[in-house]
Amino acid sequence: MRRVKIFSGSSHPWLVDAICERLGIQPATCELKKFSNGETSVSITTSIRDKDVFIVQSGSNTTNDTIMELLIMIAACKGGSAKSITAVMPKTQRYFPYSRQSKKKSHRGAIAARLFANLLSVAGINHVITVDLHAPPTQGFFGKPVDNLHAEPLIARWIRNHVTGWKEAVVVSKNPGGSKRVTSLADALKLNFGIITTDRRRTTMGGSSMLDMSGYLDRMGDGTSDINHLQRSETQAEAAIDPTADFEQPREASTPVPRLSALSNGHHPPMSMPIRQAAGANSLAQARGIDAAPSQSHRAQIPRSAPADESATVGSSADEYTDERAREVITGRLVQGHLVDDDHPSPVLSTMSGSVATLPGDTIGAPHYDDQDPMTSSFMSHLSTVTSHNTLGGGNAAAESDDDEEGFKNPELEHTITLVGNVKDRTVFIMDDLIDQCGSWIAAAETVVKRGGAKKVYCIATHGLFGYDSLERMEECECIDFIVVTNTYPIAPERIKLSRKLVVLDVSNLLSEAIRRNHYGESISQLFQHYQD
């Protein structure tokens, strides 16, 4: 590889040294410095004429300086008559630079991710190599080819070689946005998977969220004010009671049933149509003193094709709910990002008890739908957190994750966490693309261990940023056994030495092979495949 030059930015020089060592070459030399006013200066000190240039620039705590340094290096190489210029960005601060701004969040907002892609193209980039983009559609912002490599084969190989009993493990996503990534790893290892969702519980008690929820529920099974519909429902109810009765004579109009609203009079929302019909039949039978079941004479007129015992068994089994998967739905309460008992006082109601009008039957520390099944409870909690920004094309997963992390820090907020999947007495791999703040990771680990009964938890991500004291807090969490990341983002060596749970996987082999194949014009499709050791 004589006609290849690999330059290192100031963000991750150790990764560049590992890449060059695997390729058998030396890193190209350049001078990077700053003026007294903060300007970045780049000087290429080696010949790059008609050479394939690769600039490796990973993430740092100063995103804007890192981006500007990369742009100036690209422009300098273009001015030095390089044959091609490839930006190797295994990890930049917060996924891809400005990827959280990949869509408009307001009518006067900016799509900063596309602006960054345009800056790279104008600077003179010919190719981009990156690892595990958080939003793969961001590749469409570039007018140049983008190779989005995956660390999944590397992670899967490590699991097969270092995790005892991995064939009985479960891969869990800590939020719905990462379900595609989790199912991909589960399919590669042929494992089961689960999903964790976190919702705020009645955060805006002033009325906006409850009003939205009541609007949803009013539209589900509405129509109680339609007098014709009531007449048809009562006719069907009487037909179920007495099939031989004649209903050709017109009936007197019934009194309209008032609409039920969970917000106006404190009652529960109206029942859905089949439930209302069944309830109407039972109440009408009780009013007339008639048993809701058909009489023996009517039963004798109905032809029977099966023995009495068999038909009774079929009827009872049809009415019995036997879905075993419902047992795999587990809910819990989160206060300040930690799992608490069901009888723990609610911070929402305790801090707002003077201004909150609770619904009939509510108790302090428990919402009014706690007596429902877990799936319905999660659905109700989700409805109460619908926000208006979804009207502009849906919420950003990264922004929603940030909102959850900020919500965990608020002592006046309570969250409902729901685990879907069976993890009892199994090893759990909690998977995502990045570990920055640790609140959601700790909450997911406590849920699968304390509520789900998992025996061991691995927190696995491609990029380990470990902002603030995240690594130290995850070390202190008793429910987390191992933290597995790659070295796409620089981690201080002293932090690695002090950590007992941290495992860092090397991606230099993946990046060096991608550089070699790109230089020789070979296909990189084999880098996405899983190989058995």
N, C-alpha and C positions, 0 to 999 in steps of 0.2 A: 504494500500500500504506500508506494513512494509518492504518489500524487494526491495524498490526503493530508490535510492540516486540521488538527482539532484544537480549538481555542477554549479556554475556560474563563467564564465570568467570575465575578468576585463572590458569588453566592455559594457554590458547592465545589471547591477545588479537589476535595478527597474523592468525589465520584469521578471526576475527570481523570485523576491519576489511575483509578482502578480500570476505567475504560481503556485508557492507552496501554496499560500493562497487559491487558488481555489481547489487544491488537498488535502488540509488539512494537509500538512507536512511542515517541516522546511528545508531550504536549507542546504545541506551538507557543512561541513567546510573544507577549504583548505587554504594554505598559498601561495600567489602569490607575488613574489618580483623580483627585478632586481639587478644584481651586478653592480659595478661601471663601468664596461666595456660594459654594455648594455645587458648582457646575462639574459635570463629569467629562474627563478627558481620556481618549483612547488613542494609542499609538501602536500600530502593527510593526513589529521589529523583524519580521522574516518575510521572505518572498512568497507570495501566494498567487502569482500569475499562472493562469490556466490550471489551477488546482481546485480540488473539491474541498470546500471549507465547511467544517461543522463547528458551530458555536454552542457550547453546553452552558445553559443558564437556568438554574433551578430557582426555588423560592427563597425568600428572605423576609425579615421583618419590615424592610423598607421596600415595599412593592414598586413604588413609582421610580425610585433610584435604580432598581434592578431592571425595570422595563427600559428606562432611558439609556442605561449602559448597553443593553442588548441592541437597541436601535442604532446607537452610534457605532458599535462594533460591526453591525451589518453594513452600514454606510461606508465604513472604512475599508472593509473587505471588497465591497463593490467598486470603490475607487481604486483598489489595488489590482483590478482585473482578474478577480477570481472566476473560475469557470462556473461554479455553482455554489450557492450559500444555503446551508441547511441549519435551521434553528432547532436544537435538541432541548426541549423543555419538559423534563420528566415530571416536575412539580413546581408550580409557581404559587405564590401566596393566594390562598383561598381558591382552590381548584385551578382554573385557568384565569389569567388576569382579567378582572372585571366581569367574570362570568355571571356574577349575581345580577348584573345589569344587562342581561341578554335579551330583555324585552322591556317594553314600556310599562311602567307601573302607574303612570299618570299621563294625562293628555299632553303635558308639556315636559315629559321625561325624555332622557337620552338613552340610546342603546349603546352603551360604552364598550361592550364586548366587540361589536362590529367596528367601532372606531379603532380599537386596538389592532384588530385584524388588518384594517386598511393601513395603519401605520407601518406594520411589518411589510406589507406589500410595497408600499411607497419607498421604504428604506432599501428594498432590493432583495427580499427573501425569495428563494426558489422552492423551498420544501420545509415542512414542519414535522418533527417527530415528538410525540408526547406520550404520556402514560395515563390511562384511565381518566379521560375527560369526564367531569361530572355531568355535563350536558353535551352528549355527542352531536346534537344538531348544530353546535357552535362551529363545527367544521365547515358548514356552509357559508360562514362569513368570509372565509378565505378564498381568494381567487387562485390559490396554489394548492398542490397536493398536500394532504395531511395524513400521516400515519399515526393512528391512535392505538398504541400497543396496550396489552392487558397484562396485569400481574397475576391474573387468576391461575394460569398454569403453574407459576412459581409457588403460589400459596397452596394449591392443591397437592403439589409434590411434597411440600414440607409437612402438610397434614398427614399424608400417607406414611411418611418416614418417621415422624416424631410424636404422633398422637396415638396413645394406646387405646384400642377399642373404637377407632374412628368410624368403623362401619355401622355402629349403632348410634352415631351422633345425629344431631339435628342442627341445621343451619337456620338462624333466626335473623330477620331484618328488624332493626330497631325503629323503623318508620316505614310507612307505605311507599315512599319514594324510592327506597332501595330494594324493593321486592324483585325487580328484574335481575339485579346483580346477585341477589341471594339465590334465586331459582337457577341461575346459570351455574353457580358453584355446586348447588345441590344436585343438579343433573350430571355434572362432571364426575362427582363422587358417588352418585346414585344414593343420595340420602334424602330423608324427609326434611321439610322446611316449615318454618312458622313465621308469623308476622306480629309485631307489636305496634299498637297505635296509642297515642297520647293526646287527650283532649282536655281542654279547660272545662271545669264544671261551673256553669252559671257565673261566668266572670263579670258580665255586664248586667247587674241586677236592676239597673235603672229602667229596663224595659225593652231595649232594642233587640237583644238576643232572644229574650223570651217571646217577644212579639214575632220575630222571624220563625221561631219554633212553632208557635201556635198557628201561624199562617200555613206552615207545611202540614201540620196535623189537620187543620180545618179542610185542606184540599184533599186529604186522604179519607175517603168514605163520606164526603159531604152529600147533601141532598135531603136533609131532614125536613126542610120547609116545603118540599113538593108534596101537595096533598094527594095527587094522583099516584105518586110513588108509594105513599103510605097505604092507600087503598089496596094497591097490588100486593104489598108486603103482608097486609092483614089477610087478604084472600089466600095467599100461599100458605100462611100460618094455619088458617083454618083447614085448608086442604090436607095439611100434614096431620091435623088432629082427627078429622072425620072425612075420609076420602069419598064417602057416599053422599055427602051433602051437596045440595044444588045451589050454586052461586050465580045463577043467571039474573036474579032480581037485583036491582040497583041497591047499593047500601048508602046509608046516610053518611054525610061527610064527617070525618073525624076531626077532632080539634087538633090544629097543627102543633107539632112537638117543638118546643123552643130549642134554639140552637145552643149547644153547649160550648163553652169557651174556657180554656184553662186560664185565661188572663182576666176575663171580665167577672165571673162569678165564683172562681175557685174550683169549679168542677173539672173533671178530666175531659179531654177532647172526645168528640163523638166517636162511637165505635164504627168499625168498618162494616160494609153492607152485609156480609154473611153473618157476622156476630149480631147485628141488630135484628136480622130476620129470626135467628134462633131465639134471641131474648124475647122478641115479640110473640113468638109462638108459645114459649113457656108462660109468659105473663098472661096471655089471653086464655090459656088453658086453666091457669089457676083462678082467674076471675070467674070462669064459668063452672068451676068445680069439676073439671074433666081431667082425667089422667092424660098426660102428654103422649103416652104410648098408645097404639091402636088397641082396640078391644079384642077379646079372644075370638068373637064371631068374625070380625074383619080379618083376623090373622088366618082363620080357617079357609077364607075365600082366596087367599093368595097362594098360587102354586109354589111348592117347595121342591127344589131339585137336589137338595143336600140334606143329610140327616140333621136332626135338631142340634146335637152336640157339636157337629162340625160347623154349622152355620153360626152358632153362638161363639165358637172360637174365632171364626173369621171376623165377626162383627167386633168382638172385643179387641182383636189385634189391629183392626183398622182404626179404632178409636185411640189406641195406645200409641204414644209418641216414643219411638225406639231409636232415634237417631243418636248413635254413639258419639258422633263428632261433636255434639253439643257439650260433652264433658271436657273437650279440649279448649273451651273458651273460658279464660280466667280473667277476672278484673281485680283491680286494686286501686288504692288511693295514694296520691303523691302530694306531699307537702314539702316545699323547698327542695324538690328533686329527690326525696327519699320516700320509700314505701312506709306507710303507717298502718296501724290497725284500723278496723272498721269503726271502732268506738272512739277513735281520736277526734277531738273537737275540730270542727271545720274552721279554718282561718277566715274564710269568706263571710260566714254567718256571724262569727264572733266579733269581727271588726266592723261589720255593717249591721249589727242586730238592731240598732236604733232606727234604721231607715229602710230595712228590708221587710216586706210583707210576704211571709211565707205562705205556701199553699196549704190547704187543709190536709192534715195527716203528716206534714213534714216534721222532721225532728232536727235539732241542732246537730250538725256534723254529717247529715245524710240527705241527699237530694230526694225529690218526690218520686223518682223512678227507681229507687234502690230495690223495691220488691219485684221488679221485673227480671226477666232472664238477662244474662250478660250481653247477648247480642243486641237486644232491644235497648239496653242501657247505654251501650256504646253508640248506637244509632242516635238516641236522643241527645247524648252529649255532643255528638258531631254536629247535629242540627243547631245546637245552641251556640256554636262557635263559627257560624258562617259569616264571613267578612265581605265587605263590599269590593275589595280589590280583585276578587275573582271575576268580576264583570268584564275585565279587560283582558281576558284570555287565560285565567287560571293563575294560582299562586306559584311563586318560585320555591322549589324544594329547599334550596339553600337558605332563602330568607325565612321560610317557615321554621327551619331548624334553629336559626338564630332567635326567632321569636320564642320557641320553646325553651331555649337556654336562658333567655332573659326572664321568662316566666318562672323558671325554677328558682331564680334568685329572689323573686318577690315573695315575702313571707305572707302576703295577704291573698295569694292565689292558691287554689287547689286544682289538681289535675286528676283525671281518671285514666288509668293505663290498662290496656286490654291485651292479653296474650292469646293468640289463636294458634294452637298446636300442642301436641303432647311431648313434654320434655322431662317427664318424671323419670328419675334414676338414669338419666342420659347425659352425655357430654354435649354442650351447646357451643356453637360457633356463632357469635354475634358479629355480623358482617356489615361493613360500609366502606365507602371509598376514602374516608378521611377521619382522623381524630384531631379535633381542635379543642373545643370545650368538652368537658367530660360529663356534664349533667345527664344527658340522655343515655350515655353508656352505663353510668352507675345505676340509673333508674331501671334500665333494661336488665342489667345483671341481677339486681335485687329482686326483680319480678320473677325471672325464670328460676331463681334459687329458692326464695322464700315462699312464693306462691306456686310455682310450677314444679318444684322438687328436683331441679337439675343437680347433678353431682359435681360438675366441673364446668367452668365458663372460660372460653377464649374470646377476647376482643380482637378482631382482625380487621385491618384496614390497609389500603395501599399507601396512603400518605400519612405520616405522623407529624403533625405540626406541634401538638402539645402546648397550646397557648397558656400563658400565665402558669398556674400550678397544677395543670390538668394531670400530668404524669404522676406527680406526687399524690394527688387525691385518688387516682386510680390504684396506686400502690397501696394506699391505706384501706381501700375497699375490700372487705373480707370475701365478697361474693365473686370477685374477679381473680382468676388463677394465673392467666397469662395474657400479655398484650403483644400482639404480633403486627409489625409494620414493615415496610421496605425503607430503603435509604434514598428514596427519591427526594426527600426533604432533609436538609442537614440537621442532625441532632448532636448537641454538644457531647463530646466524649465523656465528660465528667458525669453528665446525667445518665448516660448508658451504664457507667460503672456503678453508680449508686442504686440503680434499679435492679430488683430481684425478679421482676415479672416480665421485663421488656425483652423481646426477641426481634432483632433487626435482620431482615432478609436482604441480600445483595442483588440489585437489579443491573449491575454493571455488565453482566454477561448478556442480558437481554438487549441493552442499549448498544453494546459493542457489536453484537451480531446484526442488529438493525442497521448500524452505520456501515458495516462491511458489505451487507447485501445491497444497500443503497448505492454504494460506490461502484460495485461490479454489475449493477443492473439486474440483480436476482430478485426473485419473488420473496416477500416476507410473510406469506400466508402460513408457513410452517411455524412461525413464532406464536400463532394463536392456538395451536393445537396442544392437546394434552398427551403426554407420553408416560407410559407405565415404566417404573424403574425396575 
